[in-house]
């Protein structure tokens, strides 16, 4: 018999339905059993007939009962057997072991945060830009003003290429500042450099293709490619940048950071640039040009892009992670129309498109001049901090004991040691002195170069001097 609990907050029909389902699934009401007519059951339970009708309709719609005009309502002819505890796995389905994925993610985390993922008084992180309350105020203004517009079409499914007004602003910005002149259908928006590389691998390469990357270099470049089952060819880097003559002849893609080499900070020399461009056109292969740090150049104007010299072979990557904030997660790939179309197709299939409000806000942020004002401010901040670090390294004598490079552009520089130097031991010892440094080995595939990649963007001048002084006390 079904019963009603007046103290139960659930609706009466829900209480009766749950009891009926329990009776069926536990076998109390066996398959084929005839249920009481709705009028009769309503009288026994003490509810309206319509309540019982709701219960019977739910049982039928869920497949627990069958009904016919002559046969009435019967429990479905099924053989339900509740699983015994012995036959049920407490862990659920087995998942495959992915040692390569585990090792790659661990390397990525160590690269971003250091092997000793602990807080330090002075953190020379090369990955984080300068942010302050003034930036937050400007961003909040853009967010409020952009979201105040009642354009509901923005909230529908958008283009896989990305929000068109934002691509128009990026198009205009690249034309004015980097000499890159393209149409908006040559721009596809992504959620970061790793996302960009993953899309490129899926859209323009095939499993087993050979790709060449700088060594030392940007770890995500080879991690993304290896995860997509590409053969990764590490190419050495010297004081002139990528050693082009060492590129594997079978390479279908070469990843390069020509304006400020990701690890060492050196600039790809003009001779090497021309050599790379000639080789790419001759074979041919894709050049993926990551221009992540070019906005911050302390000697002369920003260097011309490889894309502007060989647009048919080059995919140009830019990111707002360093220019604005990593949390915004907006980047762009610029390239030939056919290649960008194919990348957008993969984006549409796998990711669909980026979240709209970040795109709308960034478009407003650029269009109304906030972005240029922000860049002007942080350039001055970085210039002062860059000068403070170079002077401190020189004054403490670290520049004489170790090789300093990467001082012309970007937000980090390299303090390189001999190959026999135990950089990890120094990193651990530095933490004990309240200083966090980032070993060069985290950027290496086969290279045995040693040293520390020191970022200065998020550390003020006084703290930079103190941190370099503590390092010199340890190392000299």
N, C-alpha and C positions, 0 to 999 in steps of 0.2 A: 504494500500500500504506500502511495505517495503521501508525504506529510508537509505541512506548511509550518515554518518557524517564523513567528511574528516579530521576533527580535533580530532577524536577519535583514540586513540592509539591501540585499538583492531583490529585484522584482519577483513577484510570486511565480510568474511563468518561468523565470530563469532557475529558481529553486527546483521546480518540478522537472524541468528539462534535465538539469544536472543529475537528479536522482534517477530519472529514466535511463539516461546514458550509462550511469553506473550500473544499473541493473542489467542492461544488455551486455556491456563489456565484461562483466564479471560472471556472466552465464546465469544469473538469477532469473532473467527472462530468456529462455533458450530460443535458438533459431526456430522460426515457424509458429511461435506462440501467438495466439490471438489476443490483442489488447481490447480492453473494455471499450464500448462505444463512448463517444465524447460526452453525451448527455449523462450516461450512467456514472462515468468516472467523476464528472463535475459534482454530482450530488454526493458521492462518497467522500470526496476531498473537501467539499464545502466551498467551491469557487464557481465562477460563471463558466458556462459552456465555451464561451469565446476564448477564455484562458487556456482550456484544455486543447482547443483547436490550434492555438498558437504553438503549443508544445508538440502536438502531432505533426504539424506542418514542418517544424524545425527538424524533428526526427526523420521525416521523409526526405527533406532536402539534403540532409547530411548522409543519407544512405543507410540509416539504422533500421528503417521499416519499409515495407511495401504495402500498397493499398489497392483494393479493387472494390467494385460495387457490391459484388456478392460475397466476397471473402472477408471484407472488413480490413482492418489494419493489423498486420502481422510483423513480427520481428524478422528482419532479413535473414535469408538462409545462408549464413556465413559461419565459418568455424573460427571464432576468435580465440586465440590462446595467449593470455598475457605472458610475456617473456619471463622465464625463471631468472633468478639472480645469477645463477651459475652460467647462463648463456649470454649474459649481457656484459660487454666489455666496459670496464669502468672508465676507460680513456677515450672512447669513441673511435672513429676510423683512424687507421694508421696514416701518418703523413710521411712523405719521402724525406730521407736525410739529404740535406743540401750543404755539404761541407764547404763547397766553393762559395756559396752565398754567405754562409756564416763568417768565413774568413774575410771575404770582401767587405762586408758591413763592419766587421771589427776594425779592419784597416781604415775604412772611411771615418769611423768614429774617432780612432786614434789620431788621424790626420787633422780632423776638425778641432778636437778638444785636448789632444795630447794623451799619451798612454796613461799617465797619472791624471785621471779626470777629476782633479781637485781644484779648489779655489786657491788663488794666490793674491797677495797684496798688489802685485804688479804683473799684469798679463799682457805679454807682447803678442797678442793674437794677430795673425796676418789675415784673418777672415772677416773681421767685423769693422764696419765703418763708424764714423763719428755721428752720434745722434744726441740731440738735446731738446729742451722744452720748446725752443723756437721752431724746430722742425715739426714737432708734434702739433703745435698751434697751427702752422700752415697746412699740414695734412688734414687736420680736423676741419679747418675752414673749407677746404676742397671737398671733403666728404659731405659736409652738411649742405653746401651749395649745390653740389652735383646731384645729391639724392633728393633735393627739394623739387627738382623738375619732374613733372608728372608724365614722363614718357614711358608708358607701360610696355611698349614694344621691346624695351631693353631687357625686360624680365622674361621674354620668351626664349626658346632655344635659339642660340646665336650662331654666328659663323664659326666654323672650325678654324678659320684664319685668325680669329680674335675680333675684338670690338673695333669696328671700322674707324670711329673718331680717334681712338688711341693710335691705331696704325697710321693715320694721317698725321698726327702729332710727331710720331717717331720718324716718319718719312721726312717731315720738315726739319726736324732736329738733325738728322743724319746729313741732310743736304747742306745745312748751314755750318755744321761743326766738323764733320768728318769727310766732306767731299764725296759722299755716297749718294748718288742720284738714282732713285728707283721709283717704281709704281707701287701702290699699296698692295697689289696682288703679288708682289715679290717679298712680302713681309708676313710671317706667321708668328703669332704670340705663343709662348710656352711658360711653364712655371719654374724655370731655372735652367742652368747650364746642363745639369744631369738629364733633365727632361728633354732638352734640345738634342743632346747626343743620342739618347735612346730613340727619339723619333727619327733622327737621321739614319741610325743603324737599321731600323725597321723599314724605312722607306727607300733607301738608296743602296743598301748593301745586301748581300746574301750570306747565309751561314757559311763559315769557313773562309770568307774573304780576308785578305791581309790588310791591316790598317797600321800606319806608323804614328807613333806618339813620341813626344819629347821625353827624355830620360836624363836627369830628373825633370818632372813636369806635373801637370794637373792630374791628380790621382783618379778623379771621376772620369777622365777621358778614357783610360784603359779599363777601368772597372765596368763602365757601361758597355764597352765593346766586348769585353770578355764574357759578360753575362748574356750577350746576344750571340755568343758562340763565334766570335771573330778571332782570327789569329793576330795577336798584337805584337808588333815589331818595335822594340825600344830603340830610339835613335839618340845617340849622345848629343849633349849640349856643351859648347865651350864658350869662351868669352865673346864670340861673334854670334852665338845663338845656335839654332838647329844645324847639325852637320849634314847638309843636304846630300852630300855624296854617299852617306851611309844609309839612305832610304832604300828599303827592299824594292827591287824591280817589280815585284808582284803586287805592291801596295795599290789598293783601290781608293785609299783615303789617307791624308796626312793631317794630323791635328797639330796646330802651332799657335803659340802666343807671341806674335812678333813684336808688339809694342812694348811689352814688359814681361819677359819670360816668367812663367808662373812661379818657379822655385828660385832660380838664380837672379832674376831681375834684369838680366842683360837684354839688350835690344838686338833684334835680328839685323845684321849688317846689310848694307845696300847690295853688296856682292852676293850674299846668300839669298836675299830676296829675289834678285833677278834670276839666280840659279834655280830657285824653287819654282818660280813662275814659268820659266822655260821648260823645266822638267814636267810640270803639271800639264802644260799645253801639248807637249810632245807625246806623252805616253798613252792617253791622258789619265789623270786621277783627280779626285776631289781634294781641295784644300779647305779645311775647316779652320777659319780664323777667329780665335777668341780674343776680342778686343776689350777684355774686362777692366783693364786698369789704365787705358790710354788717356783718360780725361785728366789725369793728374801727372803732368809733366813739369819738371822744375827747371829744365834748361831748354829753351826754345819752344817752338810750337809742336802740337801733336803730330806724330809721323803719319804719312799717308797710308791708307789701308791697302792690303793686297787685293781686296775686292774691287777697288776702284781701278786697278791695273789689269785684272783678269776676271771679270765678273761672270763669265760663262763657266768657269771652273771652281769658283769660290763660294762657300757658304759662310757668311759673316754672322758671328754671334755677338750679341750685346746683352747686358744684364743690368737691371736696376738694383740688384742686391748690394753692390758696392757704391753705386751712385746715390741711392736713396736709403733703402733698408732691406736686409735679407728677408724680413717677415712679409714683405709685399709679394714676393714670389712671382715676379713678372720679368720675362726675358723675351728676346726676339731672335728669329733666324731670318736673315736676308739672303736672297739668292736668285738664281734664274727662275722664271715663272713656272716652267715645267717641273723643276725639282721641288719648289715650294708647294705647288699644287699636290704633288704626291705626298709630301710631308703632311699637308693639311688633311688629306684623305685618311692617313693613318691616325692622325689626331681625332678625326671625326669618328672613326671606328672604335678606337680604344678609350679616348678620354672625353670626347664630344666637344667641349670648349671650356675655357677658364671661367672661374666665378666672376660675376658681372661687376660687383661693386668695387673691387680693387681696380678693374680696368676703367670704369667710369671715373673713379676718383683720380687715378693717375692721369687720365686724359685731361681732366679739369686742372690738375696740378701743373701740367706742362703748359697748357693753352693760356692760362692766366698769369704766367710768369713766375709762379712760385718755384718751379724746378730750377730755372736759371738763377734766381736769387739764392736758393739753397746751395747750388753748385758753387756760386761765387763765394759764399761764406765758408763752405768746407774746404775749398781750395786754399784759402788763406790760413785756415786752421792747420791743414796738412803741411803747408809750406813751413810753418813755424815748427811743427813737430818733426818734420823731416830734417830741418836744420839742427834742431836740438839733439836728435839721435846721431847724426853724422859728427857733430862737434864733440859729443860725449864719447863716442867711440875713438875719435882721434885723441882727445885729451887724456883718456885713461890708458892709452897705449894698446888697446885691443886691435886697432887698425894696423899696428906694426907686427903684432903676434899672429894675427889671422888676416885673411884676405876679405876685404869688403867689396861687394858688388851690388848692382841694382839700385844705384843712388840717383839716377836721372829721372825716373818715373815711378808712379805707383804708390802703394801704401805699405810696402814692406821692403826690406833689404836683406841680403845674405851675408852672414859672417862665417866664412868657410875655413875649416880646419884641414889638417892633413888626413889622408884616408885611414891612417892607423888610430886616429883620435876616437876616444869612447864618448861619443856625443850623448848617448842615452844616460850614461852615468852622470854627465854634467847636468843634463836636464833634471834628473832626480835630485842632485845636490842643489841645484838652483831653487827647486821648490822648497827645500828646507830653509832657504834664505828669503822665501817669500816672492820669488820671481819665477814666472812660467815662460819657458822658451819652447820652440817647436823644431825638433830635429829634422835635418834635411833628408834623412833616410826615409821618412814618411812619404817623400815625393819621388822615391827611386824605385825603378823596376829591377834593373840589373846593375845600375851604376853603384859604385862603392864610395861616392863622394860623401863627405861628412861636413857638418856645420849646423848652423841654427838660422832658421828663417824668422826674422824679427819684424813684427808689425808695429806700427806706431799710431794708427788712426784713432784708437780708442783710449790712448794714454796721453795725459797732458805733459807739458814740457818738463815741469819739476819732477814728475814721476818717472819720466824717461831717463833723466839724468841720474836719479837715484837707482833705478834698475840697472843701468849700464855700469854704474859704479860698483854695485854688488857683484855683478858678473865679473868685472875686472879683478875684484878682490879674490874671487875664486880661481880664476884662470891664469893670473899672472904671478 
